[in-house]
Amino acid sequence: MEEVPFLNGKTRLYGIVGDPIEQVRSPEMVTCEMHKRQLNAVLLPIHVPSAEFEAAMPHILTIQNLDGLIFTIPFKGRAMALTQHIGPQAQAVGAINALARRKDGSWAGEIFDGLGCVEGFRRRGLGLKGQRVMLIGLGGAGSAICAAIAAEQPLSMRIFDLDTARCDRMAGTIKKISPETAVVIGAPSVEDVDVLFNASPVGMLTDPRLPIHATHFDKDLIVFDAIVKPEQTPLLALAESCGCRVVRGREMMRGQISKIVDYFIEQTSV
Amino acid sequence: MEEVPFLNGKTRLYGIVGDPIEQVRSPEMVTCEMHKRQLNAVLLPIHVPSAEFEAAMPHILTIQNLDGLIFTIPFKGRAMALTQHIGPQAQAVGAINALARRKDGSWAGEIFDGLGCVEGFRRRGLGLKGQRVMLIGLGGAGSAICAAIAAEQPLSMRIFDLDTARCDRMAGTIKKISPETAVVIGAPSVEDVDVLFNASPVGMLTDPRLPIHATHFDKDLIVFDAIVKPEQTPLLALAESCGCRVVRGREMMRGQISKIVDYFIEQTSV
């Protein structure tokens, strides 16, 4: 009888939970990563209506062959309530994007947006320890990137967001994670900066703007943009035209996928 | 970025719900059938613990991209409570094995074990209308096969099960479905019988027994065995040695898969 090779009764299930769900890319990418690692597992799109989330999730977690979930909009903060073991990044950010079943049936949660960004740098041989960093944007992904950079113990971090309350909160978070790092809240600038991070939506899709007032960068500046679409943002285009090294949103995404699959495997054996 | 071709954010989800789940074959077979029909859909193993079933299922059904479920042991009877539209076969048998989401969000249920068996006959060019039938075994699959045969309006049905209450109940069911069909409850026999159905577990795996006392069959007898493992049961081996046509458990399974996918597609558009 004809069969597909990637599903059977022993397949372990993972999912990405969001509302809406059709736009997510994790199912094809995370499943591919799992198959490369010889796991009999798939990651599915799971569309839980926002209004049902709190009531439905505890029951969905009773599915015995469900081993892990990724959370996307609008659930990253609300998913915190599902975990009994909160990782340090999630603790700092107040949100998780990965939930993993442990051997004893309890659930561990962590957020990997920022760790994926740092992993993207690591894969390019770029360390952040001792560097002087400018970070623009402290929203969902931005605050996670902020916490992950802080954990690398940079020399200094200048942070900016239009929401000043976010700036104050993340300045405190950096100080907690890395007390030696000098923290400044201030408008985007590359003066005395080694690495520029954009985690704001400026430059997304057809937005032609730069997230910083600049017409030129020093070629030693390293420039990162969290935006995935387009791959070449106005910021990265300017940076490349100045001879700067750039790290792209896709590299962060790839780093994140790898880190999340590591986490799923690791927690299963705890 | 590397991706798998069979999953993305738009993939529609189906599942088979059971406890235990690892032994099921529907995920690889039904998904294959769905892909042949160009559907962006997968059928997953879903292991819901028996004790959690009633509490968990209504919440699992809130997943918006979940369009259908198959139920296996021990849930076929209990799944009836999840449906707002019960098909005629399910009505007769008191169980469903397929649940499908309609456009308005309500759920329709039907049982396809028996309809799959009749479909297996149809694909071989074998009709049951006007035939004289002997059916051995009126358990889960047997009672569904009984109801589906009755719906084909055979001339007569002789039915047997060790549980006499089941015999009485199914005799009544046959009469309701096909008032013209003559019904007899009695020990397995092929006297004045055109088609012999075994839906008992006798002959399963390494069981060497026949479900009927016989050393020879007339070559005009058609013999069906619902057993899937082994493919060649002692009953089918005897039948073939006598020159009889045989219909196998796998043909019923294939017929059932096709009928269930038809049903999922059909209900989605209701």
Interface residues (C-beta under 8 A of the other chain):
Chain A: M1 E2 E3 V4 P5 F6 L7 N8 G9 K10 T11 L13 D19 I21 E22 Q23 V24 R25 P27 E28 M29 T31 C32 E33 H35 K36 V42 L43 L44 P45 I46 H47 V48 P49 E52 A55 A56 H59 I60 T62 I63 Q64 N65 R250 M253 R254
Chain B: M1 E2 E3 V4 P5 F6 L7 N8 G9 K10 T11 L13 D19 I21 E22 Q23 V24 R25 P27 E28 M29 T31 C32 E33 H35 K36 V42 L43 L44 P45 I46 H47 V48 P49 E52 A55 A56 H59 I60 T62 I63 Q64 N65 R250 M253 R254
